[in-house]
Amino acid sequence: MIRNVLVACAVLSLCLSPTANAQTRTQQLADCLLQNASGEDEKLMKDLLIKALQDAPADDLQASAMALGFSIYNLGTSFCEMTPQEVSSGVFEQAAEIYGEALGEKIVTDAFSKIG
């Protein structure tokens, strides 16, 4: 009886694991990116936000987005043990999106705290 329950649990975990593991790893990667973000990373995000708010030409926005993307990639590979498979599987893209939203929120919150 116990053996059957253990086998059933193992089969169930194999069926559920890929998605659950990918979501967990995505959040782990995003958290690691945020923990290791530097002032330079914030500057790159601010540059992108300012260009977007100023309706900069598409080429300028793309250049800023590329610089930020390379910075995020470097954070992932240098500090977060990100693998090439995570880049190609979409884990990196999802983690970078979470990271970008959180970093943008931090920048805006910091700005508003300065004005009271």
C-alpha positions in Angstrom: 0.0 0.0 0.0 2.7 2.5 1.0 4.7 1.5 -2.0 1.8 2.2 -4.3 1.3 5.7 -2.7 5.1 6.4 -3.1 5.0 5.3 -6.8 1.9 7.4 -7.4 3.6 10.5 -5.8 6.7 10.0 -7.9 4.7 9.7 -11.1 2.7 12.8 -10.2 5.8 14.8 -9.4 7.3 13.9 -12.7 4.2 15.1 -14.5 4.1 18.4 -12.6 7.8 19.1 -12.2 8.8 20.7 -15.5 6.4 23.6 -15.2 6.7 24.0 -11.5 10.5 23.8 -11.7 10.6 26.3 -14.5 8.4 28.8 -12.5 10.5 28.3 -9.4 13.8 28.7 -11.3 12.4 31.8 -13.1 11.6 33.4 -9.7 15.0 32.3 -8.3 16.8 33.9 -11.2 14.8 37.1 -11.0 15.5 37.3 -7.2 19.2 36.8 -7.9 19.3 39.4 -10.6 17.6 41.9 -8.2 20.0 41.1 -5.3 23.0 41.6 -7.6 21.8 44.7 -9.4 24.3 47.6 -9.2 24.0 51.3 -9.6 25.1 50.9 -13.2 22.1 48.6 -13.8 19.8 51.2 -12.4 21.4 53.9 -14.6 20.7 51.7 -17.7 17.0 51.2 -16.6 16.7 55.0 -15.9 18.1 55.7 -19.4 15.6 53.4 -21.0 12.7 54.9 -19.0 13.7 58.5 -19.8 14.0 57.8 -23.5 10.6 56.1 -23.5 9.0 59.0 -21.7 10.7 61.5 -24.1 9.4 59.6 -27.1 12.9 59.0 -28.3 13.4 57.5 -31.8 13.1 53.8 -32.0 16.8 53.3 -32.6 17.6 55.1 -29.4 15.1 53.0 -27.5 16.5 49.8 -29.0 20.0 50.7 -28.1 19.1 51.4 -24.5 17.1 48.1 -24.4 20.0 46.2 -25.8 22.4 47.7 -23.2 20.0 46.8 -20.4 19.5 43.3 -21.8 23.3 42.7 -22.0 23.6 43.9 -18.4 20.9 41.5 -17.2 22.5 38.7 -19.2 25.9 39.4 -17.6 24.3 39.5 -14.1 22.7 36.1 -14.8 25.8 34.4 -16.0 28.2 36.1 -13.5 26.2 35.9 -10.3 23.2 33.6 -10.8 24.6 30.5 -12.5 22.3 31.0 -15.5 22.8 28.4 -18.2 22.5 28.7 -22.0 19.4 26.4 -21.8 17.7 28.9 -19.5 18.3 31.6 -22.1 16.8 29.5 -25.0 13.9 28.0 -22.9 12.4 31.4 -21.9 13.3 31.2 -18.3 15.8 34.1 -18.7 13.2 36.2 -20.6 10.6 35.7 -17.9 13.1 36.4 -15.1 14.3 39.5 -16.9 10.7 40.8 -17.2 10.2 40.3 -13.4 13.5 41.9 -12.8 12.7 44.9 -15.0 9.4 45.5 -13.4 10.8 45.3 -9.9 13.8 47.6 -10.8 11.5 50.1 -12.5 9.2 50.1 -9.5 12.2 50.7 -7.2 13.4 53.6 -9.3 10.0 55.3 -9.3 9.5 54.7 -5.6 12.9 56.1 -4.8 12.1 59.2 -6.9 8.8 59.8 -5.2 10.4 59.4 -1.8 12.7 62.3 -2.6 9.8 64.6 -3.1 8.0 63.6 0.1 
